[in-house]
Amino acid sequence: MSAGAAGMADVVVRGRADADLGACVRALRAVHEASGYPRNWPVDAASWLVLEGELGAWVARVAADGRVLGHVALARAGDGDVAPGLWGGEEEAVVVGRLFVSPEARGAGAGRALMRELVRAARELGVWPVLDVVADDTDAVAFYERIGWRRLGSGEQNWGAGELVGVHCYAAPGEGVAALAGAAVAPGAA
């Protein structure tokens, strides 16, 4: 990647290691303060990043200094996930979760690079990534649509204590990694 937001040079994506969790939590805290994701800050943010049924997780880093710019994970569908129930494909639907890119790295291609790696890994496993995104998170909705994810529909998730949250559900592009590679990313996007 060429230089991006805030003078970032090459963005590299690799599998998340346990040693990355502290840096991921710091980046997530900056995201939460800037844009409110996650909506409800977890009691143990490091544990929150590790999904039940996790199939893989990745971090985007600045090649030159190793700073964590973002994170994403892929997991088996859980009881509260809406998108897998709307998926009509032959492959097993698996769920994308915990995608975030630090505010300083927006526009540097980290979000797209993370999603490209996740889709590549899903294809190797013979599964299809889907996701639920909070319907009023317009930046996230715009990002998924910009990189070619297909809206499956909408629904509600029960977040406990009577809190129902509207979500839009998306599936990875039909062309997978190739579609992500060709998707346009507007300035200021993840």
N, C-alpha and C positions, 0 to 999 in steps of 0.2 A: 504494500500500500504506500501511497505517497503521503507527504505531510498532510495532516488533517487539522482538526480543531485543536486549539491551544498549542499549536506547533508540534503535535504528536507526529512522530515518524512511523515506522513500520509497526503494525499491530499484528501480533502473533496469537494464535489460539492453540491451547493444549489442554489435555485432561486436567481436571482439578485434583489437586493433592490435598491431603489433610492440612498440610502446612500452609495452604493458600487461604484457609477459612478466616483467619484473622484479618487479612488484607481485604477479603471479600466483604466481611462485615463492615469494615471502615468505608469501603466504596458504597455499600448498601445504605449506610447511615447518611452519606452525602446525597444519595438519590432520594431517600425518604425526606430529608430536610428540604430538598429542592422541588420535588414533585409529588410527595405524599405516597410513594410506593415503598414498601407495602402499606396499604391503608391502615392496618393495625400493626404497630411495631411489635415483633415477637419478643417474648420474655428472654429466650435464648436464640439469638439471631443465627449463630453458627449451626445449631441443630436444625433450625428452620430451613436453612439452605440445603440440607441433605434430605432428599425426598424419600418417602417410603416406597419401596419397589423400584428404587433408582437403577436405571440401566447405564447411565453415564452422566457426567457433568464436566463442563469446560469453563475455562477462564480465558478472557482476552487480556493480553498484557502488552505493554510498550516493549518492543524488542530491545531497545537500548538500555533500559534501566530496570525492567521487570515489573514495573508498577501494574497492579491489577486495575483494569479499566471496566471489566464487566464479567458477567457470569450467566450460565444457562444450564439447565438439567433436563434429563429425559427419564420418564418413569412409567411403569405400568399404571393403567387407569385405576383410580380409586372410586369409592362409593359416591363422593360428591361431585365428580367430574361430569360435565354436561356434554362436551364435544364428542367423546367416544360414543355416546348414545345416538348422535346424529350422523356419525360416519357410516357410509354405506359401501365402502370399498372392501375388497377381498382380504387385504392385509389387516393384521391386528392393529387397532388404534392404540398408540401410546401417547402420553401427555408431556407437553413442553411445560416447564415451570421455572420459576425463579430467574427469569430473564431480566437483567438490568444492565445499564451502562452508566458509568459515572458522569455527572454533569459536565465535567471538564473534557470528556471524550466524545460527547455527542457530535456527530458529523464526521468522525474519523474512520467510520466503517466497522467499528467493533461489533455493533449489534448484528449487522449483516454477516460478518465473519463468524460470529458465534452460531447464528442460525444455519449458515452453510455447513459448518462442521457437524452440528446436531443432525441435520437432514442426511448428510453423508453417512454418519454412524447408524442412523435408523435404517437406511437402505441396506447397509451391510448386515443388519440384524433381521431384515425381511419384515420390518414393521413400518407403520405410517404415522408420522407425528401430527397431532392435533393439539389445539389449545383453547382454553377459555380465557377471555380478557374482560376485565370490568368494563361494562358498556360505556360508562362516562369517562373512561381514560382515553380521551380523544387522541393524544399523542401516540399511545401504544396501538390503538386501532389503525391510525394512519400509517404507522410503521409496517404493521403486518400486511396491510393492503398494498403499500408501496413495494414490498418485496415479493408480491405475487401470491400471498396466502389467500385461499378461497373461503369466503364466509359460508358456513354450513347452516347457520341459523342463530337463534338467541334463546336464552332461558334464564333460569334463576338458580343460584347456589345458596344453600343454607349455611351461613357462617357461624351458626350457634347463637344462643340467647335470643332467638327470634329474628335475627338479622338476615333478611333475604336480599341478595345482591344480584342485580341484572348483569348478565354476561353475554358477550358475542362469542361465537364458536367458530374456529378456523381450522382448515386442513392445509398441510404443506402443498406447494404447487405440484401439479401433475408431472412436471419435468424435474422435480427435486432440485438437486444442486445446480443444474444448468440454469433453471429459471431464477434461482437466487443470484447467480453470478451476473445475469443480464438485467436484473431489476435496477431501475434508477433510484438513487438515494438523493433526496433534496438536501441542500445545505441545512445544517442544524439537526439532521435526523440522526438516529442512533447508529 
